[in-house]
Amino acid sequence: MTIDQKSLAEDAEDVEKEQETSPFIRTWPPSEEELDQLESDLRAGKHVAPIGQTTSHVEEWPDWLQQQWIASQRRRAWRIEHPSTARTRLFSPSGVLMIAVVAVMILVTLGVGAALNNRNGSSPSTSTSSSTTGDTNDGMSGQQTTKANAPDATQQYGNQPAKYVVDKDGAKHFTLTAQQVMWQPVKGHKVLAWTLDGTVPGPMIQATAGDHIRVTIVNHLPEATTIHWHGLEVPTDNDGVPPVGMKPIQPGQSYTYDFTLQDQDAGTHWYHSHYDDLKQVGGGMYGAFIIAPRPGSPQYQPMMQAERADVDQTMFIGMLGGYYVINGKSFPDTPPLVVKHGQTVHLRMIGADASMIHPMHLHGHSFQVVASDGHLLPAPYTKDTLSVAPGETYDVTFYAWAAPGSIYPLHCHILSHLMNPGQSGSEMGGLVELLEYQK
C-alpha cells in the first residue's frame, strides 16, 4: 500500500468513527420531529448542530442563521413530499406573475404596432382624418405634420428684415405674430410650421448696441409660447423662460419685451421659442437678432475690421418636419450664395437644430472663424469644416478666389443629412447650398 492510499484509508476510518460516536442526527433530509427538536433547542438557547455538522463549526453560527437553516429544511422536506406538477407551477405565485408579465408584453407589442400603423397612415381612421383636417405625412419621421385651419405661407423665404416703429421715448418697437402655417421646404411638399410672421426663419431683427428695444409678441398659436433672446444680457422678466421671471403667453394674448442692448451684446445672436421647445423650435419658431457695435465702443473697430465683407448671409441650420433645412429650405430649393470673383464673404451660421450637430463643409475654400456665440475671437482660426451644435453661432469669412462661373457646394458632412424624404442615395437634398460665382 502506498503512502497516499494509506492516508485515504485512515481518513475514511476517522470519518466512520466520528459518525459512530457523534451525538448528532445523520438522516437526510431531517424529519419534522427532528426539525421541531432543533428549533426547540434553539429557542432554549442551546447551540445545536444542524444535521451533519460538527460542533466546532455550528457554534460559530448566529441564532438567526440557524433558524434560517431550519426553515429551509422544512421547505425542502415539504417539496419532497409534495412534488410540483405543471399545474401547481402554473398557479403558483411565481407562475401567476410570469403570466401577467407575458400578457403585459403582448399588450405593449400590440399597442406599439398599432401606433406605428397609425403613424404610417395605414389605418382607415387616419386616412379619413387626413382627408377632413388636411393632415399629411412628413415623409421621414412619419409624424402628422399639418393641422386643421393652418393657412399656406404667403411668403416663400424667411430671414426678411423685421419692421419696426419708433415709440415716443425713442424705443424701436417690433411686433411679431406667432402663428402656424403650411411651409414648403421643397416645392410641392408642405409641412406644418410654428412661425413668427409666417416664415421660417422668422424676421431678422437688426439693431445697434445702445438701442432701446421693445418686441410685442401676439400669440395666435393653439398653445402658449414665449420668446428667449439667445445670447443677450437682459433682465430675467425679459429672458422668456417660464415660470422664471414671466408667465407663458396664452393663445389670444400678447406680451411686450422691453430691454436695452449693451455694448457686449454686439454680434450675431438669435431668438427662439422657449415653451414646448422641441415642438415649437423644431417647427421653425426662431429668427436672427443681429446687433451692430455702437460707434466709439471698444467693440466697434475690431468688429468692423473682422467682419468687413462684400456679401453677408445668415444661415439657420436645422430640421423641419422630417427635412434637413438651411433657412427653412432643403436642396434643391435652398437659394444659392451668389458672389463675384475677388469679393469677401461673411457667413453667420446658427445652430437651430433641437438635437443634432451639423459639421458644415465648404468645398474649394478655407474660411476664417472670427467670432463664436456673438463674440470676437482673440485669434481667428482657419477651417473648411465647422461643427455647428444646437444653440451655437459662428461668424466666418472667406475670400472668393475662384474663376467666374465656378460652383462649389457648402453642405453638412453627415452624409445622411443630404437627402430629402423619399430620395435614394444617388440623389442630393437636405443641407446643401451652392456657392455660385457670377460669370
C-alpha positions in Angstrom: 0.0 0.0 0.0 1.4 3.4 -0.9 1.5 6.4 1.4 -1.4 8.1 -0.4 -3.6 5.0 -0.2 -2.8 4.6 3.5 -3.7 8.2 4.2 -7.0 7.9 2.4 -7.9 4.7 4.3 -7.1 6.4 7.6 -9.3 9.4 6.8 -12.2 7.1 5.9 -11.7 5.2 9.3 -11.7 8.6 11.2 -15.0 9.7 9.4 -16.6 6.3 10.2 -15.6 6.5 13.9 -16.9 10.1 14.1 -20.2 9.1 12.7 -20.5 6.2 15.2 -19.7 8.4 18.2 -21.4 11.7 17.0 -24.5 12.6 19.1 -26.0 14.4 16.0 -28.7 13.1 13.7 -27.4 11.9 10.3 -30.6 11.3 8.4 -31.2 13.3 5.3 -33.5 15.1 4.8 -34.3 15.6 8.5 -37.8 14.6 9.6 -40.4 17.0 11.0 -39.8 15.7 14.5 -36.0 16.3 14.2 -36.6 19.8 12.9 -39.0 20.5 15.8 -36.4 19.4 18.3 -33.7 21.5 16.7 -36.0 24.6 16.8 -37.0 23.9 20.4 -33.3 23.6 21.4 -32.5 26.9 19.6 -35.3 28.7 21.4 -34.0 27.3 24.7 -30.6 28.9 23.9 -28.7 25.7 23.2 -26.1 25.7 20.5 -27.4 22.8 18.5 -25.5 21.4 15.5 -27.6 21.3 12.3 -27.8 17.9 10.7 -24.4 16.6 9.6 -22.3 19.4 11.0 -19.6 19.3 13.7 -19.9 21.2 17.0 -16.9 23.4 16.3 -18.5 24.7 13.1 -22.0 25.2 14.4 -21.0 27.1 17.5 -19.9 29.9 15.1 -23.3 30.2 13.5 -25.5 33.0 14.9 -29.1 32.1 16.0 -30.7 33.8 13.1 -28.7 31.7 10.6 -29.5 28.5 12.4 -33.2 29.5 12.4 -33.0 30.3 8.7 -31.3 26.9 8.0 -34.1 25.1 9.9 -36.8 26.9 7.9 -35.1 26.0 4.6 -35.0 22.3 5.6 -38.8 22.4 6.3 -39.4 23.8 2.8 -37.1 21.1 1.4 -39.0 18.3 3.2 -42.3 19.7 2.1 -41.2 19.8 -1.6 -40.1 16.2 -1.4 -43.4 15.1 0.0 -45.4 17.3 -2.5 -43.6 17.2 -5.8 -44.6 20.0 -8.2 -46.6 19.4 -11.3 -47.2 21.6 -14.3 -50.5 22.7 -12.8 -49.0 23.7 -9.4 -46.2 25.5 -11.1 -48.6 27.4 -13.3 -50.8 28.6 -10.4 -48.0 29.3 -8.0 -47.3 33.0 -7.2 -44.3 33.0 -9.5 -46.3 31.3 -12.2 -49.1 33.9 -12.0 -46.5 36.7 -12.0 -44.9 35.3 -15.2 -48.3 35.0 -16.9 -49.0 38.6 -16.0 -45.6 39.8 -17.4 -46.2 37.9 -20.7 -49.7 39.4 -21.0 -48.4 42.9 -20.5 -45.6 42.4 -23.1 -48.2 41.2 -25.6 -50.4 44.2 -25.0 -47.4 46.6 -25.3 -46.4 44.9 -28.5 -49.9 45.2 -30.0 -50.0 48.9 -28.9 -46.7 49.8 -30.5 -47.7 48.0 -33.7 -51.0 49.9 -33.8 -49.1 53.2 -33.1 -46.7 52.5 -35.9 -49.5 51.7 -38.3 -51.2 54.9 -37.4 -48.0 56.9 -37.9 -47.6 55.4 -41.3 -51.1 56.3 -42.3 -52.2 52.6 -42.8 -55.3 52.7 -40.7 -58.6 53.7 -42.3 -59.3 56.2 -39.4 -56.1 58.0 -40.1 -56.8 58.3 -43.8 -60.3 59.7 -43.0 -58.9 62.2 -40.6 -56.3 63.3 -43.1 -58.9 64.0 -45.7 -61.1 66.1 -43.4 -58.5 68.0 -41.5 -55.7 68.4 -44.0 -53.2 66.2 -42.1 -50.3 64.8 -44.2 -47.3 62.7 -43.5 -43.9 64.4 -43.4 -42.2 61.5 -45.3 -39.3 61.0 -42.9 -40.3 60.9 -39.3 -43.8 59.5 -40.1 -45.4 62.1 -37.8 -48.5 64.1 -38.7 -47.2 67.5 -39.8 -50.3 69.5 -40.6 -53.3 70.7 -38.7 -56.8 71.9 -39.5 -57.2 75.5 -40.5 -53.4 76.2 -40.9 -53.1 78.5 -43.9 -50.5 78.3 -46.6 -47.5 80.5 -46.1 -47.8 83.8 -48.1 -44.1 84.3 -48.3 -41.6 81.9 -49.9 -38.5 82.7 -47.8 -37.7 83.8 -44.3 -34.9 85.9 -42.8 -36.5 89.1 -44.1 -35.7 92.3 -42.2 -38.2 92.9 -39.3 -40.2 96.2 -39.5 -40.4 98.5 -36.5 -41.8 101.8 -35.4 -40.1 104.3 -33.1 -42.1 104.9 -29.9 -42.3 108.4 -28.2 -39.4 107.5 -25.9 -37.2 106.6 -28.8 -37.5 102.8 -28.4 -37.5 100.7 -31.6 -40.8 98.7 -31.3 -41.1 95.4 -33.3 -44.4 93.5 -33.4 -44.3 89.8 -34.3 -47.2 87.4 -34.6 -46.8 83.7 -33.6 -48.8 81.5 -35.9 -49.0 78.2 -37.7 -48.6 78.0 -41.5 -48.1 75.4 -44.1 -44.5 75.8 -45.2 -42.8 74.2 -48.2 -39.2 73.0 -47.5 -39.2 71.9 -51.2 -41.7 72.9 -53.8 -44.9 70.8 -53.6 -44.2 69.4 -50.1 -45.9 71.1 -47.2 -45.2 70.7 -43.5 -46.8 72.4 -40.5 -44.5 75.2 -39.3 -44.6 77.1 -36.0 -43.6 80.6 -37.0 -43.2 84.2 -36.3 -44.9 86.3 -39.0 -45.5 83.2 -41.1 -41.9 82.4 -42.3 -39.1 80.0 -41.4 -36.8 81.6 -40.1 -38.8 84.5 -38.7 -38.0 88.2 -39.4 -34.4 89.3 -38.8 -34.2 91.9 -36.1 -31.4 94.4 -36.8 -30.3 96.9 -34.2 -27.3 98.7 -32.7 -25.8 98.3 -29.3 -27.3 101.0 -27.1 -30.7 100.8 -28.7 -33.8 100.6 -26.5 -35.8 97.6 -27.8 -39.4 96.6 -27.5 -40.8 93.5 -29.0 -44.5 92.7 -28.8 -45.4 89.0 -29.4 -49.0 88.4 -30.4 -49.9 84.7 -29.8 -52.2 83.2 -32.5 -50.9 79.6 -31.8 -53.2 76.9 -30.4 -51.0 76.8 -27.3 -48.9 79.1 -25.1 -45.5 80.4 -26.1 -42.6 82.6 -25.0 -39.5 84.1 -26.8 -36.0 83.8 -25.5 -33.3 86.3 -26.6 -30.4 83.9 -27.1 -27.1 85.3 -26.0 -28.4 88.7 -24.9 -27.9 90.1 -21.4 -31.4 91.0 -20.4 -33.4 91.2 -17.1 -35.0 87.9 -16.1 -38.5 89.1 -16.8 -37.4 89.6 -20.4 -35.5 86.3 -20.8 -38.6 84.3 -21.9 -38.2 81.2 -19.7 -41.5 80.5 -17.8 -42.0 80.2 -14.9 -38.8 82.1 -14.2 -39.5 85.8 -14.5 -42.6 85.6 -16.6 -45.7 83.6 -17.4 -46.2 82.0 -20.8 -48.1 84.0 -23.3 -51.5 82.2 -23.7 -53.3 81.9 -27.0 -55.0 85.2 -27.9 -52.8 87.2 -25.6 -49.8 89.4 -26.2 -46.7 90.3 -24.2 -44.1 93.1 -24.7 -40.5 92.5 -24.0 -38.6 95.7 -23.1 -34.8 96.0 -22.8 -31.8 98.0 -23.8 -28.9 96.5 -25.8 -25.5 96.7 -24.2 -22.1 97.1 -25.9 -21.2 93.5 -25.1 -24.4 92.4 -27.0 -22.9 93.4 -30.3 -22.6 90.4 -32.7 -24.6 87.5 -34.2 -27.4 86.3 -31.9 -30.9 84.8 -32.4 -34.3 84.5 -30.8 -36.5 81.4 -30.4 -39.4 79.9 -28.5 -38.7 78.7 -25.0 -42.1 76.9 -24.4 -42.8 73.4 -25.7 -39.3 73.8 -27.2 -39.0 70.6 -29.1 -42.2 71.2 -31.0 -42.0 74.9 -31.5 -38.3 75.5 -32.1 -38.1 72.2 -34.1 -41.1 73.5 -36.0 -39.3 76.7 -37.2 -40.1 79.3 -34.5 -36.8 81.2 -34.5 -35.1 84.2 -36.1 -31.9 86.2 -36.2 -31.0 89.1 -33.9 -28.1 90.9 -35.5 -26.6 93.7 -33.3 -24.1 96.2 -34.8 -21.4 97.6 -32.5 -22.0 101.2 -31.2 -19.6 103.7 -32.8 -17.0 104.6 -30.3 -17.4 101.5 -28.2 -14.5 99.0 -27.6 -16.2 96.5 -29.9 -16.6 98.9 -32.9 -13.2 98.9 -34.6 -12.3 95.2 -34.1 -15.7 94.0 -35.2 -15.8 96.3 -38.3 -12.3 95.0 -39.3 -13.0 91.3 -38.7 -16.5 91.2 -40.3 -15.9 93.6 -43.2 -17.4 91.9 -46.2 -18.9 92.5 -49.6 -21.5 89.7 -49.2 -23.3 88.9 -45.8 -25.5 85.9 -45.3 -27.2 84.4 -42.2 -27.7 80.6 -42.3 -30.0 78.8 -39.8 -29.1 75.1 -39.9 -31.7 72.5 -38.6 -34.7 70.3 -39.3 -38.3 70.9 -40.2 -41.0 68.3 -40.5 -38.5 65.5 -41.4 -36.5 67.7 -43.8 -33.0 69.0 -43.1 -33.1 72.7 -43.9 -31.0 75.8 -44.3 -33.1 78.8 -43.6 -36.2 76.6 -43.8 -35.4 75.2 -47.2 -34.0 71.9 -48.4 -31.9 71.4 -51.6 -32.6 72.0 -54.4 -34.8 74.8 -53.1 -32.0 76.4 -51.0 -31.2 79.7 -52.7 -27.6 79.8 -53.9 -25.0 82.1 -52.3 -24.0 84.3 -55.3 -20.6 86.0 -55.3 -18.2 87.7 -57.6 -14.5 86.9 -58.0 -12.4 88.9 -55.6 -15.2 89.6 -53.0 -15.0 88.9 -49.3 -17.9 86.8 -47.9 -19.2 86.8 -44.3 -21.4 83.9 -43.2 -23.3 83.8 -39.9 -24.0 80.1 -39.1 -26.7 79.5 -36.4 -27.5 76.0 -35.0 -31.3 75.9 -34.9 -31.5 72.1 -34.7 -33.1 70.9 -31.5 -30.9 67.8 -31.1 -28.1 67.4 -33.7 -24.7 68.8 -34.6 -24.0 69.6 -38.2 -20.4 69.8 -39.5 -20.7 72.3 -42.3 -18.0 71.9 -45.1 -17.2 74.4 -47.8 -15.7 72.9 -51.0 -12.7 74.6 -52.6 -12.3 77.2 -50.0 -10.9 77.7 -46.5 -12.6 80.2 -44.1 -11.6 82.1 -41.1 -13.6 81.6 -37.9 -13.7 85.2 -36.5 -16.5 85.0 -33.8 -18.3 82.5 -31.7 -21.6 83.0 -29.9 -21.6 86.6 -31.0 -18.2 87.5 -29.6 -15.0 88.1 -31.5 -12.2 85.5 -31.0 -8.9 86.8 -29.8 -7.2 84.8 -32.6 -9.2 83.7 -35.7 -8.5 80.2 -36.9 -8.8 78.5 -40.3 -11.2 75.7 -41.1 -13.0 74.2 -44.1 -15.4 72.1 -41.9 -17.1 73.6 -38.8 -19.4 71.7 -36.5 -22.4 73.8 -35.5 -24.1 72.5 -32.4 -27.6 73.4 -31.2 -27.7 77.0 -30.0 -24.3 77.9 -31.3 -23.5 80.8 -33.6 -20.3 81.3 -35.7 -19.1 84.1 -37.9 -16.8 83.0 -40.7 -15.3 84.9 -43.6 -13.6 83.8 -46.8 -12.1 85.2 -50.0 -13.9 84.4 -53.3 -10.8 83.4 -55.3 -12.3 81.2 -58.0 -13.0 82.0 -61.6 -16.3 83.4 -62.8 -18.9 80.6 -63.4 -17.4 78.3 -60.7 -19.8 76.4 -58.5 -18.9 74.8 -55.1 -21.2 73.1 -52.6 -21.5 74.1 -48.9 -23.0 71.2 -47.0 -23.3 69.2 -43.9 -20.7 66.4 -43.8 -23.0 63.9 -42.1 -23.9 62.5 -45.5 -27.3 61.1 -44.4 -28.3 64.8 -43.9 -28.0 65.3 -47.7 -31.2 63.5 -48.5 -34.9 64.6 -48.6 -37.7 62.2 -47.6 -38.2 59.5 -50.3 -34.8 60.1 -52.0 -32.3 57.5 -52.8 -28.6 57.6 -52.0 -27.8 58.8 -55.6 -29.9 61.9 -55.2 -28.9 65.1 -53.4 -31.1 67.1 -51.0 -31.2 68.4 -47.4 -28.4 70.6 -46.0 -26.8 71.7 -49.3 -26.3 75.3 -50.5 -24.4 76.1 -53.7 -21.7 78.9 -53.8 -22.1 80.3 -57.3 -19.7 82.7 -59.0 -21.2 85.2 -61.4 -19.9 85.0 -64.9 
